Amino acid sequence: MNKKIFIILPYKETLKPNFAGAVSIYAQDTTKYSKYKKNIKIISSDSFDKNKIFRNRNYILDFCKKYQKTKIDVIEIHNRPEYLAYIKKFFPNTKVKIFFHNDPLSLRGSENIKERDYILSNSDKIIFLSNWIHQMFFSGLKNSNYHNVETLPVGIIKEKKISFKKKQKKILFVGKLNKAKGYHIFCNVASKFKKHDPSWKFIAIGNETRKEIFPSKNFVTELGYLKNHDVLNYYKKSEIAIGNSVWNEPLGRIAIEASSRKCFPIITNKGGLSESKKIAHVLKKNTAIEIYNYLIRITENHKLRRKKQNLFYKNNNFDLKKLSKKLDDIRDSFFVKNNFSISQVKKVLHIANFNENADGRLFYSFANKLNTGFIKNNHIVETISDRFFLKSNRSIINPFNENKKFNEKILNTLKNFSPNLLLIGHVFNISEHIFDYCKKNNIKICSWFIDSVSQEFLNKDKKQKFLSNLKVVDMCFITSSPKIFKNNRYFKKLRFIPNPVDSSIDSLKNFEKSNLSFDIFSAISHGQNRGILKKGKFDEREKSINKLIFNLPEIKFASFGMDNVEPIWGANFYYYLSKSKIGLNISRGSYQKLYSSDRISSLIGNGLLTFINKKTDFNKLFTNKEIIFYNNEKELINKIKYYILNDKMRKKIAKAAYNKYHIHMNNKIISNYILNSVGLIEHTNPFWHNKI
């Protein structure tokens, strides 16, 4: 595997065993068990000149200049967020992962909200070593993008064979010897306890450059800084370890390491230490008297101490090998283009017109059915209705402010919701910086368009907007044949999808009924959003339908949206559907291949025998045993007469089409097809994928 992974340690960290700090130990330990260990190079200040001034800045600049011509696949920054800007400048195409070992609010480069927003937008993955560190990072952030973050604590290899017979009466303190760590309290406890039972030894492992606490050597033996291997051996031979930090520790390393050697950990409930509660005794108060009293209890009760030591050892699941595997999985996601996880829940931010002002009369709309499809597939959907938002925020004084607010809402929702997919339907006023944010944060972008794409309806302005969106999306789904755009440079981004059927909404089965009130159902509209017909506007379909009514006087029509009869919507639409045998699917304009209004899913999906003009090319989706094709008005009239008299045949054909639509063109299939097309899930392509 020819990949280059660079791990950058903080300037102060070293790889020398005698002086390696916690960050260095973490990096070296996880690398040891990584499948990429031959590909990993750990960078520390050992390799560069020790600059006296601006040490961190010169250190990272030296690294960037030295390796800027090297193709590096992944750079992993440990505990120095200030390095990120330099890495992005010198290595713009490299995947960047940043680790936080300490409180982000105390580190240069992540102290304020603006800096942490920058990190979220410019990192491919952020790893926190405790939930407490994670919480601190997001404190104050109103718009929190969680999609590229993960909490992975430190790991340890548990000693398999530990003999209690080799345990010695030793009580350890491991860490910096200062008041923040509670070392002054530990020394006070030692002075009291040694008077009670002088057979126990108190040992401190660690150092402090500006040491202020100097206990009597009779109370505490200070060993200074030791190799991590030697520290673990001390845990193995000792009975008790105390980590009584006064400040908020970022993570609970002392409990993890001590319990892995059956050394009894005693800790405070501060910061990340609290995440080690199952493998340590937690002090109620961090006082000398509290620790002193508990030490008397646990040292004198040998049976209780052994029971707790075994329990904490058993509960210690901070496995270093599993941690290394998880870190490798993240690296894998950088290298493998289609890293599928079919069982994983996906999050979709869907922006379209959801007709809030329609008061439920368009509950069966394309956008709503699509939402239901995602949800039925166990995905999570968040919606923004563009028209409703823009109308609600319209201002005469500042007419451009509504669009600014709209884009602010989208960006805030992207940050808070952290979707895998941004899906837009007939929305053409999203700012470029929104699409840039999505691309930086690996959020896929898809669009859908369900209007006719024939030249008479896709006017110059509308076509320009459509093609403009096509430039920025990963995939665009249309309910027409994409071949009309075959000479366009973005043609490969286009996919056909049928208008979806929903088993909950489209639940009628008219093929099971005989005595229906109407022979033919036809509904047209040119006032969908307002709910009434537009005055003075004529729909060319009216002429064709009136000819049928004239030539078929014995046929009962349920016709709406013409001759001053208003269109029908909502439950009323489904009421008249339920009373009809035949559905007449006539779309506006010249017949674009595979185009139909979304009414087709309501007709076929509710068991009506459906008639479609042969010019639509719907024979690529259905056979003449499933729907009725006609070439002209004369043939249409004759076929209507035939099937009205042959009710058994009407039911058989309508049922066949109903079954095909519900099995192969339902909203669950279509929503999965969208996710699959942009590599978010792995799913079998539907039968119509290669037939268009």
C-alpha positions as CSV (number, residue, x, y, z in Angstrom):
1,M,0.0,0.0,0.0
2,N,1.9,3.1,-1.3
3,K,0.5,5.7,1.0
4,K,2.3,8.5,3.0
5,I,1.0,9.4,6.4
6,F,2.7,12.0,8.5
7,I,2.0,12.4,12.2
8,I,3.1,15.9,13.5
9,L,3.7,16.0,17.3
10,P,3.8,19.3,19.2
11,Y,7.2,21.1,19.2
12,K,7.8,20.2,22.9
13,E,7.2,16.5,22.4
14,T,10.1,14.1,21.7
15,L,10.4,10.5,20.5
16,K,13.2,9.7,23.0
17,P,11.9,7.0,25.4
18,N,13.3,8.7,28.5
19,F,11.5,11.9,27.8
20,A,8.4,11.0,25.7
21,G,5.2,12.7,26.9
22,A,1.6,11.6,26.7
23,V,1.1,12.8,23.2
24,S,4.2,11.1,21.9
25,I,3.3,7.8,23.7
26,Y,-0.2,7.9,22.2
27,A,1.2,8.4,18.6
28,Q,3.9,5.7,19.0
29,D,1.6,3.2,20.6
30,T,-1.2,3.5,18.1
31,T,1.3,3.3,15.2
32,K,2.8,0.1,16.6
33,Y,-0.5,-1.7,16.0
34,S,-1.5,0.1,12.8
35,K,-1.7,-1.8,9.5
36,Y,-0.2,1.4,8.1
37,K,2.9,1.5,10.4
38,K,5.3,1.1,7.4
39,N,3.6,4.1,5.8
40,I,3.7,6.4,8.9
41,K,6.4,8.9,9.6
42,I,6.2,10.6,13.0
43,I,7.5,14.2,13.0
44,S,8.9,15.8,16.2
45,S,11.2,18.7,16.9
46,D,14.1,16.1,17.3
47,S,14.5,16.4,13.5
48,F,14.8,20.2,13.3
49,D,16.9,23.0,14.6
50,K,15.8,24.3,18.0
51,N,14.9,27.9,17.2
52,K,15.1,30.1,20.3
53,I,12.2,32.4,19.2
54,F,8.8,31.6,17.7
55,R,9.6,27.9,18.3
56,N,6.2,26.5,17.3
57,R,5.9,28.7,14.2
58,N,9.4,27.9,13.0
59,Y,9.0,24.2,13.7
60,I,5.9,23.8,11.5
61,L,7.3,26.1,8.8
62,D,10.5,24.0,8.7
63,F,8.3,20.9,8.2
64,C,6.2,22.5,5.5
65,K,9.2,23.7,3.5
66,K,11.1,20.5,3.9
67,Y,8.2,18.3,2.6
68,Q,6.1,20.7,0.4
69,K,7.2,18.8,-2.7
70,T,6.4,15.4,-1.2
71,K,3.0,13.9,-2.1
72,I,1.5,13.3,1.4
73,D,-1.8,11.5,1.6
74,V,-2.7,12.2,5.2
75,I,-1.3,14.6,7.8
76,E,-2.3,14.0,11.4
77,I,-1.8,17.0,13.7
78,H,-1.6,16.2,17.5
79,N,-2.7,18.8,20.0
80,R,-1.5,21.9,18.0
81,P,-4.5,23.4,16.2
82,E,-2.4,26.4,15.3
83,Y,-0.5,24.2,12.8
84,L,-3.6,23.6,10.7
85,A,-3.5,26.9,8.7
86,Y,0.2,26.2,7.7
87,I,-0.7,22.6,6.6
88,K,-3.7,23.8,4.5
89,K,-1.5,26.4,2.8
90,F,1.4,24.1,1.9
91,F,-0.6,20.9,1.4
92,P,-4.1,21.9,0.0
93,N,-4.8,18.4,-1.4
94,T,-3.8,16.4,1.6
95,K,-6.4,14.9,4.0
96,V,-5.9,16.5,7.5
97,K,-6.8,14.9,10.8
98,I,-6.4,16.8,14.0
99,F,-6.2,15.3,17.5
100,F,-7.1,17.1,20.7
101,H,-5.4,15.7,23.8
102,N,-6.2,18.8,26.0
103,D,-8.8,21.4,26.6
104,P,-9.2,23.1,23.1
105,L,-10.0,26.5,24.9
106,S,-6.4,26.4,26.3
107,L,-4.7,25.8,23.0
108,R,-3.5,28.4,20.5
109,G,-5.6,28.1,17.3
110,S,-8.8,26.9,19.0
111,E,-9.3,29.3,21.9
112,N,-12.2,31.3,20.3
113,I,-15.3,30.4,18.3
114,K,-13.9,31.7,15.0
115,E,-10.8,29.5,15.3
116,R,-12.9,26.4,16.1
117,D,-15.2,27.2,13.2
118,Y,-12.1,27.3,10.9
119,I,-11.0,23.9,12.3
120,L,-14.4,22.3,11.6
121,S,-14.4,23.6,8.0
122,N,-10.9,22.7,7.2
123,S,-10.3,19.4,8.8
124,D,-11.3,16.0,7.3
125,K,-11.5,14.5,10.7
126,I,-11.2,15.8,14.3
127,I,-10.4,13.3,17.1
128,F,-11.1,14.1,20.8
129,L,-9.5,11.9,23.4
130,S,-12.4,12.3,25.8
131,N,-16.0,13.4,25.7
132,W,-15.1,16.2,28.0
133,I,-12.6,17.6,25.4
134,H,-15.3,17.2,22.8
135,Q,-17.8,19.2,24.8
136,M,-15.3,21.9,25.5
137,F,-14.5,22.3,21.8
138,F,-18.2,22.8,21.0
139,S,-18.9,25.1,23.9
140,G,-20.3,28.4,22.6
141,L,-20.6,27.2,19.0
142,K,-24.2,27.8,18.0
143,N,-23.9,26.0,14.7
144,S,-22.0,22.8,15.4
145,N,-21.0,20.5,12.6
146,Y,-20.5,17.0,14.0
147,H,-20.1,15.1,10.8
148,N,-16.3,14.9,10.9
149,V,-15.7,14.5,14.6
150,E,-15.2,11.4,16.8
151,T,-14.2,10.7,20.4
152,L,-11.5,8.0,20.8
153,P,-9.9,7.7,24.2
154,V,-6.4,6.4,24.9
155,G,-5.8,2.6,24.7
156,I,-3.7,0.1,26.6
157,I,-2.6,-3.5,26.2
158,K,-3.7,-5.2,29.4
159,E,-1.2,-7.3,31.2
160,K,-2.5,-10.9,31.0
161,K,-0.7,-12.5,33.9
162,I,-0.6,-10.4,37.1
163,S,0.3,-12.0,40.4
164,F,-1.0,-10.4,43.5
165,K,1.8,-12.1,45.3
166,K,4.2,-9.8,43.6
167,K,2.2,-6.7,44.6
168,Q,4.0,-4.4,47.1
169,K,2.7,-1.9,49.6
170,K,3.1,1.1,47.3
171,I,0.8,4.0,46.6
172,L,1.6,5.9,43.4
173,F,1.2,9.4,42.1
174,V,1.9,9.8,38.4
175,G,2.0,13.1,36.6
176,K,3.3,16.6,37.0
177,L,4.2,17.5,40.6
178,N,2.1,20.6,41.0
179,K,-1.1,21.8,42.7
180,A,-3.2,21.5,39.6
181,K,-2.6,17.8,39.7
182,G,-3.4,17.7,43.4
183,Y,0.2,16.8,44.4
184,H,0.1,19.0,47.5
185,I,-2.9,17.0,48.7
186,F,-1.2,13.7,48.0
187,C,1.9,14.8,50.0
188,N,-0.4,15.9,52.9
189,V,-2.1,12.5,52.8
190,A,1.3,10.7,52.8
191,S,2.4,12.6,55.9
192,K,-0.7,11.6,57.8
193,F,-0.9,8.0,56.5
194,K,2.7,7.1,57.2
195,K,2.1,7.9,60.9
196,H,-0.9,5.5,60.8
197,D,0.9,2.7,58.9
198,P,4.6,3.2,58.1
199,S,4.7,-0.1,56.1
200,W,3.2,1.6,53.0
201,K,5.4,3.6,50.6
202,F,4.2,6.7,48.8
203,I,6.0,7.1,45.4
204,A,5.7,10.0,42.9
205,I,6.6,9.5,39.3
206,G,6.9,12.7,37.3
207,N,8.5,16.1,37.2
208,E,7.8,19.8,37.3
209,T,10.1,22.4,35.8
210,R,9.0,25.1,38.2
211,K,8.5,22.8,41.2
212,E,7.1,24.4,44.4
213,I,6.1,21.4,46.4
214,F,8.9,19.7,48.4
215,P,7.6,16.9,50.7
216,S,9.8,15.2,53.2
217,K,11.6,12.2,51.8
218,N,10.3,10.2,54.7
219,F,6.8,10.7,53.3
220,V,7.1,10.6,49.5
221,T,9.9,9.2,47.3
222,E,10.2,11.1,44.0
223,L,11.5,9.1,41.1
224,G,11.4,11.9,38.5
225,Y,10.5,11.2,34.9
226,L,10.4,7.5,33.8
227,K,9.8,5.7,30.5
228,N,6.2,4.7,30.0
229,H,7.3,1.0,30.1
230,D,8.8,1.5,33.5
231,V,5.7,3.4,34.7
232,L,3.5,0.4,33.7
233,N,5.8,-1.9,35.6
234,Y,5.4,0.2,38.7
235,Y,1.6,-0.1,38.4
236,K,2.0,-3.8,38.0
237,K,4.0,-4.1,41.3
238,S,1.9,-1.5,43.3
239,E,-1.4,-1.8,45.1
240,I,-2.9,1.7,44.7
241,A,-2.6,4.7,42.4
242,I,-4.0,8.2,43.2
243,G,-5.0,10.7,40.5
244,N,-6.6,13.5,42.6
245,S,-6.4,16.3,40.1
246,V,-7.8,19.7,41.2
247,W,-8.2,21.0,37.6
248,N,-10.3,19.5,34.9
249,E,-8.1,16.7,33.5
250,P,-8.7,16.2,29.8
251,L,-8.8,12.4,30.1
252,G,-8.4,9.6,32.6
253,R,-5.1,8.1,31.6
254,I,-4.1,7.2,35.2
255,A,-7.2,5.0,35.7
256,I,-6.7,3.3,32.3
257,E,-3.1,2.4,32.9
258,A,-3.4,1.5,36.6
259,S,-6.4,-0.8,36.2
260,S,-4.8,-2.6,33.3
261,R,-2.1,-3.8,35.8
262,K,-4.7,-4.4,38.6
263,C,-3.4,-1.4,40.5
264,F,-6.3,0.2,42.4
265,P,-7.0,3.7,41.0
266,I,-8.5,6.5,43.1
267,I,-9.5,9.5,41.1
268,T,-11.5,12.8,41.3
269,N,-14.6,13.6,39.3
270,K,-12.9,16.3,37.3
271,G,-13.1,16.8,33.5
272,G,-12.2,13.6,31.5
273,L,-11.4,11.7,34.7
274,S,-15.1,11.1,35.2
275,E,-15.1,8.9,32.1
276,S,-13.1,6.3,34.0
277,K,-15.7,5.8,36.7
278,K,-16.2,2.1,35.9
279,I,-12.5,1.4,36.4
280,A,-11.7,3.5,39.4
281,H,-12.9,4.6,42.8
282,V,-14.2,8.2,42.5
283,L,-13.6,10.5,45.5
284,K,-16.6,12.5,46.8
285,K,-14.3,15.2,48.0
286,N,-10.7,16.0,46.9
287,T,-9.4,16.6,50.4
288,A,-6.6,15.1,52.4
289,I,-9.0,13.8,55.1
290,E,-11.3,12.2,52.4
291,I,-8.4,10.4,50.7
292,Y,-6.8,9.5,54.1
293,N,-10.0,7.8,55.4
294,Y,-10.5,5.9,52.2
295,L,-6.9,4.6,52.2
296,I,-7.4,3.3,55.7
297,R,-10.5,1.4,54.6
298,I,-9.0,0.0,51.4
299,T,-5.6,-1.0,52.8
300,E,-7.1,-2.7,55.8
301,N,-9.8,-4.5,53.9
302,H,-7.7,-6.9,51.8
303,K,-10.7,-8.8,50.4
304,L,-12.5,-5.6,49.2
305,R,-9.3,-4.3,47.6
306,R,-8.7,-7.6,45.6
307,K,-12.4,-7.6,44.6
308,K,-12.2,-4.0,43.3
309,Q,-8.9,-4.6,41.6
310,N,-10.2,-7.5,39.6
311,L,-13.5,-5.7,38.8
312,F,-11.6,-2.6,37.5
313,Y,-9.3,-4.8,35.5
314,K,-12.3,-6.6,33.9
315,N,-14.1,-3.4,33.1
316,N,-11.1,-1.9,31.4
317,N,-12.1,-2.0,27.7
318,F,-9.7,0.7,26.6
319,D,-8.0,-1.6,24.1
320,L,-5.1,-0.2,22.3
321,K,-5.4,-2.6,19.3
322,K,-9.1,-1.7,18.9
323,L,-8.2,2.0,19.1
324,S,-5.5,1.5,16.4
325,K,-8.1,-0.3,14.2
326,K,-10.5,2.6,14.5
327,L,-7.8,5.1,13.5
328,D,-7.0,2.9,10.5
329,D,-10.7,2.7,9.6
330,I,-10.7,6.5,9.4
331,R,-7.6,6.4,7.2
332,D,-9.3,3.8,5.0
333,S,-12.2,6.2,4.5
334,F,-9.7,8.7,3.0
335,F,-8.2,6.2,0.6
336,V,-11.3,4.2,-0.5
337,K,-13.6,6.1,-2.7
338,N,-16.7,4.1,-2.1
339,N,-16.5,3.2,1.5
340,F,-20.0,1.9,1.9
341,S,-21.8,1.1,5.1
342,I,-25.3,0.0,4.1
343,S,-26.6,-0.3,7.6
344,Q,-25.5,3.2,8.5
345,V,-28.2,5.9,8.9
346,K,-27.7,8.8,6.5
347,K,-28.8,12.3,7.1
348,V,-30.5,14.4,4.3
349,L,-31.1,18.1,4.3
350,H,-33.9,18.5,1.7
351,I,-34.6,22.0,0.4
352,A,-37.6,22.4,-1.8
353,N,-41.2,23.8,-1.8
354,F,-43.1,21.8,0.8
355,N,-46.3,23.9,0.3
356,E,-46.8,25.0,4.0
357,N,-49.3,27.6,2.7
358,A,-51.3,24.9,0.9
359,D,-52.8,23.6,4.3
360,G,-52.2,20.0,3.5
361,R,-53.8,19.9,0.0
362,L,-50.5,18.8,-1.6
363,F,-49.5,16.1,1.0
364,Y,-48.8,13.7,-1.9
365,S,-46.4,16.0,-3.7
366,F,-43.1,14.7,-5.2
367,A,-41.0,16.4,-2.4
368,N,-43.1,14.9,0.4
369,K,-43.1,11.4,-1.1
370,L,-39.3,11.6,-1.5
371,N,-39.0,12.6,2.2
372,T,-41.1,9.6,3.2
373,G,-39.0,7.3,1.1
374,F,-35.8,8.4,3.0
375,I,-37.5,8.0,6.3
376,K,-38.9,4.5,5.5
377,N,-35.3,3.5,4.7
378,N,-34.4,4.6,8.2
379,H,-32.6,7.7,7.1
380,I,-33.1,11.1,8.8
381,V,-34.5,14.1,6.9
382,E,-34.4,17.8,7.8
383,T,-36.3,20.2,5.5
384,I,-36.2,23.8,4.6
385,S,-39.1,25.1,2.4
386,D,-37.5,27.8,0.3
387,R,-40.7,29.5,-0.9
388,F,-42.2,29.6,2.6
389,F,-39.0,31.0,4.2
390,L,-38.4,33.6,1.5
391,K,-42.1,34.8,1.7
392,S,-41.9,34.9,5.5
393,N,-38.8,37.1,5.4
394,R,-39.7,39.4,2.6
395,S,-38.9,43.1,3.2
396,I,-39.9,46.1,1.1
397,I,-37.2,48.2,2.8
398,N,-34.4,45.6,2.0
399,P,-35.6,43.3,-0.8
400,F,-32.2,41.5,-1.0
401,N,-32.1,40.6,2.7
402,E,-34.5,37.7,2.4
403,N,-32.0,35.8,0.2
404,K,-29.2,36.5,2.5
405,K,-31.2,35.2,5.5
406,F,-32.2,32.1,3.4
407,N,-28.5,31.2,2.8
408,E,-27.6,31.9,6.4
409,K,-30.3,29.5,7.5
410,I,-29.0,26.8,5.1
411,L,-25.4,27.2,6.4
412,N,-26.5,27.1,10.0
413,T,-28.6,24.0,9.3
414,L,-25.7,22.3,7.6
415,K,-23.5,23.0,10.6
416,N,-26.0,21.9,13.2
417,F,-27.5,18.9,11.3
418,S,-24.2,17.7,9.6
419,P,-26.0,15.9,6.7
420,N,-24.5,13.4,4.4
421,L,-26.5,14.8,1.5
422,L,-27.8,18.2,0.6
423,L,-30.8,17.6,-1.7
424,I,-32.4,20.6,-3.6
425,G,-35.5,20.6,-5.7
426,H,-36.3,23.5,-8.0
427,V,-34.1,25.9,-5.8
428,F,-31.8,28.2,-7.8
429,N,-30.8,31.0,-5.3
430,I,-28.3,29.1,-3.1
431,S,-25.0,31.0,-2.8
432,E,-21.7,29.6,-4.0
433,H,-20.3,29.6,-0.5
434,I,-22.9,27.0,0.6
435,F,-21.8,24.6,-2.1
436,D,-18.1,25.3,-1.2
437,Y,-18.9,24.5,2.4
438,C,-20.5,21.2,1.4
439,K,-17.5,20.2,-0.7
440,K,-15.0,21.0,2.0
441,N,-17.0,19.0,4.5
442,N,-17.6,16.0,2.2
443,I,-21.4,16.6,2.0
444,K,-22.8,15.3,-1.3
445,I,-25.0,17.6,-3.3
446,C,-27.9,16.4,-5.4
447,S,-30.8,18.2,-7.1
448,W,-34.1,17.1,-8.7
449,F,-36.2,18.7,-11.4
450,I,-39.7,17.4,-12.2
451,D,-40.9,20.0,-14.8
452,S,-40.8,19.2,-18.5
453,V,-37.3,19.9,-20.0
454,S,-38.7,20.4,-23.5
455,Q,-37.7,23.7,-25.2
456,E,-41.2,25.2,-24.9
457,F,-41.2,25.0,-21.1
458,L,-37.5,25.3,-20.3
459,N,-37.1,28.9,-21.4
460,K,-33.8,30.7,-21.6
461,D,-33.8,32.0,-18.0
462,K,-35.0,28.7,-16.5
463,K,-32.5,26.7,-18.5
464,Q,-29.7,28.9,-17.4
465,K,-30.6,28.4,-13.8
466,F,-31.0,24.7,-14.3
467,L,-27.5,24.4,-16.0
468,S,-26.0,26.7,-13.4
469,N,-27.1,24.3,-10.6
470,L,-25.8,21.3,-12.7
471,K,-22.3,22.7,-12.5
472,V,-22.2,22.5,-8.7
473,V,-24.2,19.3,-7.9
474,D,-22.7,15.8,-7.8
475,M,-25.9,14.4,-9.5
476,C,-29.2,15.7,-10.8
477,F,-32.3,13.6,-11.1
478,I,-35.0,14.5,-13.6
479,T,-38.4,12.9,-14.5
480,S,-37.6,13.1,-18.2
481,S,-35.1,11.4,-20.4
482,P,-31.7,13.1,-19.9
483,K,-30.8,12.5,-23.6
484,I,-32.0,16.0,-24.5
485,F,-28.8,17.2,-22.8
486,K,-26.5,14.6,-24.4
487,N,-24.3,17.4,-25.9
488,N,-23.9,19.2,-22.6
489,R,-20.6,18.9,-20.8
490,Y,-22.5,17.9,-17.6
491,F,-24.6,15.2,-19.2
492,K,-23.0,12.5,-17.1
493,K,-24.4,14.1,-14.0
494,L,-28.0,13.6,-15.1
495,R,-30.1,10.6,-14.0
496,F,-33.7,9.7,-14.8
497,I,-36.1,8.8,-12.0
498,P,-39.8,8.0,-12.3
499,N,-42.3,10.0,-10.2
500,P,-42.4,7.9,-6.9
501,V,-45.4,6.1,-5.6
502,D,-45.9,5.8,-1.8
503,S,-47.6,2.7,-0.4
504,S,-49.1,4.7,2.5
505,I,-50.5,7.5,0.3
506,D,-51.3,5.5,-2.8
507,S,-53.2,2.7,-1.2
508,L,-56.3,2.5,-3.4
509,K,-56.8,-0.6,-5.5
510,N,-59.4,0.3,-8.0
511,F,-58.7,-2.8,-10.0
512,E,-60.5,-4.7,-7.2
513,K,-63.7,-2.7,-7.7
514,S,-66.5,-3.1,-10.3
515,N,-69.3,-0.6,-9.7
516,L,-67.4,2.7,-9.9
517,S,-69.1,6.0,-10.3
518,F,-66.9,7.4,-13.1
519,D,-65.4,5.8,-16.2
520,I,-62.6,8.3,-16.7
521,F,-60.7,10.6,-14.4
522,S,-58.8,13.6,-15.8
523,A,-57.4,16.4,-13.8
524,I,-55.3,19.3,-15.1
525,S,-54.2,22.4,-13.4
526,H,-52.2,25.6,-14.0
527,G,-52.7,27.0,-10.5
528,Q,-51.1,24.4,-8.3
529,N,-49.4,26.7,-5.8
530,R,-52.3,29.1,-5.5
531,G,-54.9,26.4,-5.5
532,I,-57.2,27.9,-8.1
533,L,-57.1,28.3,-11.9
534,K,-55.2,31.3,-13.3
535,K,-57.7,33.7,-14.9
536,G,-57.3,34.2,-18.6
537,K,-55.0,31.2,-19.0
538,F,-55.9,28.4,-21.3
539,D,-54.4,24.9,-21.1
540,E,-54.1,23.2,-24.5
541,R,-55.1,19.9,-22.9
542,E,-58.6,21.2,-22.5
543,K,-59.2,20.9,-26.2
544,S,-58.3,17.2,-26.3
545,I,-60.3,16.3,-23.3
546,N,-63.4,18.2,-24.6
547,K,-63.1,16.2,-27.9
548,L,-63.2,13.0,-25.9
549,I,-66.2,14.1,-24.0
550,F,-68.0,15.1,-27.2
551,N,-67.2,11.8,-29.0
552,L,-67.9,9.6,-25.9
553,P,-71.3,10.9,-24.7
554,E,-72.1,7.6,-23.0
555,I,-68.9,7.7,-20.9
556,K,-69.0,9.3,-17.4
557,F,-66.1,11.8,-17.0
558,A,-64.7,13.2,-13.7
559,S,-62.9,16.2,-15.2
560,F,-61.3,19.0,-13.2
561,G,-59.3,22.0,-13.9
562,M,-61.2,23.1,-17.1
563,D,-64.4,24.6,-18.2
564,N,-64.6,26.8,-15.1
565,V,-64.4,23.7,-12.9
566,E,-61.6,24.3,-10.4
567,P,-58.8,21.7,-9.9
568,I,-59.2,19.3,-7.0
569,W,-56.6,18.7,-4.3
570,G,-55.9,16.8,-1.1
571,A,-58.4,14.2,0.1
572,N,-60.9,15.4,-2.5
573,F,-58.4,14.4,-5.2
574,Y,-58.2,10.9,-3.8
575,Y,-61.9,10.7,-3.3
576,Y,-62.5,11.1,-7.0
577,L,-59.6,8.8,-7.9
578,S,-61.3,6.1,-5.8
579,K,-64.5,6.4,-7.8
580,S,-62.8,6.1,-11.3
581,K,-61.9,3.2,-13.6
582,I,-59.6,4.8,-16.1
583,G,-56.9,7.5,-15.6
584,L,-56.1,9.8,-18.5
585,N,-52.5,10.9,-18.3
586,I,-52.0,13.8,-20.7
587,S,-49.1,16.1,-20.1
588,R,-48.7,19.6,-21.4
589,G,-46.8,20.5,-24.5
590,S,-45.0,18.4,-27.1
591,Y,-44.1,15.0,-25.7
592,Q,-40.7,14.9,-24.1
593,K,-39.4,11.4,-23.8
594,L,-40.4,9.7,-20.5
595,Y,-41.8,13.0,-19.1
596,S,-45.1,13.0,-17.2
597,S,-46.5,15.1,-14.5
598,D,-46.3,13.5,-11.0
599,R,-50.0,12.6,-11.5
600,I,-49.0,9.4,-13.2
601,S,-47.9,7.9,-9.9
602,S,-51.4,8.7,-8.4
603,L,-53.2,7.1,-11.4
604,I,-51.2,3.9,-11.8
605,G,-50.3,3.7,-8.1
606,N,-54.0,3.6,-7.1
607,G,-55.0,0.9,-9.5
608,L,-56.6,2.9,-12.4
609,L,-56.2,1.6,-15.9
610,T,-53.9,4.4,-17.3
611,F,-53.8,5.7,-20.9
612,I,-50.5,7.3,-22.2
613,N,-49.5,8.6,-25.6
614,K,-47.0,6.3,-27.2
615,K,-44.7,9.3,-28.0
616,T,-43.7,9.5,-24.4
617,D,-41.5,6.4,-24.7
618,F,-43.1,4.9,-21.6
619,N,-42.9,1.5,-23.3
620,K,-39.3,1.5,-21.8
621,L,-40.9,1.2,-18.4
622,F,-44.2,-0.6,-19.1
623,T,-45.5,-3.1,-21.5
624,N,-48.9,-3.0,-23.2
625,K,-50.0,-5.6,-20.6
626,E,-49.6,-2.9,-17.9
627,I,-50.8,0.4,-19.4
628,I,-52.6,1.3,-22.6
629,F,-50.7,3.2,-25.3
630,Y,-52.3,5.2,-28.1
631,N,-51.0,7.0,-31.1
632,N,-53.7,9.5,-31.8
633,E,-57.1,10.7,-30.6
634,K,-59.1,8.3,-32.8
635,E,-57.2,5.3,-31.4
636,L,-57.6,6.7,-27.9
637,I,-61.4,6.9,-28.3
638,N,-61.7,3.4,-29.7
639,K,-59.5,1.9,-26.9
640,I,-61.5,3.7,-24.2
641,K,-64.7,2.1,-25.6
642,Y,-63.1,-1.3,-25.7
643,Y,-61.9,-1.3,-22.1
644,I,-65.1,0.2,-20.7
645,L,-66.9,-2.8,-22.1
646,N,-64.2,-5.3,-20.9
647,D,-64.0,-4.7,-17.2
648,K,-62.1,-7.9,-16.5
649,M,-59.3,-6.9,-18.9
650,R,-59.3,-3.4,-17.3
651,K,-58.7,-4.9,-13.9
652,K,-56.0,-7.3,-15.0
653,I,-53.9,-4.7,-16.8
654,A,-54.4,-2.1,-14.1
655,K,-53.3,-4.6,-11.4
656,A,-50.1,-5.5,-13.4
657,A,-49.1,-1.8,-13.7
658,Y,-50.0,-1.2,-10.0
659,N,-47.7,-4.1,-8.9
660,K,-44.8,-3.0,-11.1
661,Y,-45.0,0.6,-9.9
662,H,-45.3,-0.3,-6.2
663,I,-42.5,-2.9,-6.4
664,H,-39.9,-1.1,-8.6
665,M,-40.8,2.6,-8.6
666,N,-41.7,3.3,-5.0
667,N,-40.2,6.1,-3.0
668,K,-38.0,3.8,-1.0
669,I,-36.3,2.5,-4.2
670,I,-35.9,6.0,-5.6
671,S,-34.5,7.5,-2.4
672,N,-32.0,4.7,-2.2
673,Y,-31.1,5.2,-5.8
674,I,-30.3,8.8,-5.1
675,L,-28.0,7.9,-2.2
676,N,-26.4,5.0,-4.2
677,S,-25.7,7.3,-7.2
678,V,-23.4,9.5,-5.1
679,G,-21.7,6.7,-3.2
680,L,-23.4,7.1,0.2
681,I,-24.8,3.6,0.3
682,E,-24.4,0.4,-1.7
683,H,-27.7,-0.6,-3.3
684,T,-28.7,-2.5,-6.4
685,N,-29.7,-0.2,-9.3
686,P,-33.4,-0.4,-10.3
687,F,-34.5,-2.0,-13.5
688,W,-35.0,1.3,-15.3
689,H,-31.4,2.5,-14.6
690,N,-29.9,1.2,-17.9
691,K,-33.1,1.4,-20.0
692,I,-33.2,5.1,-20.4
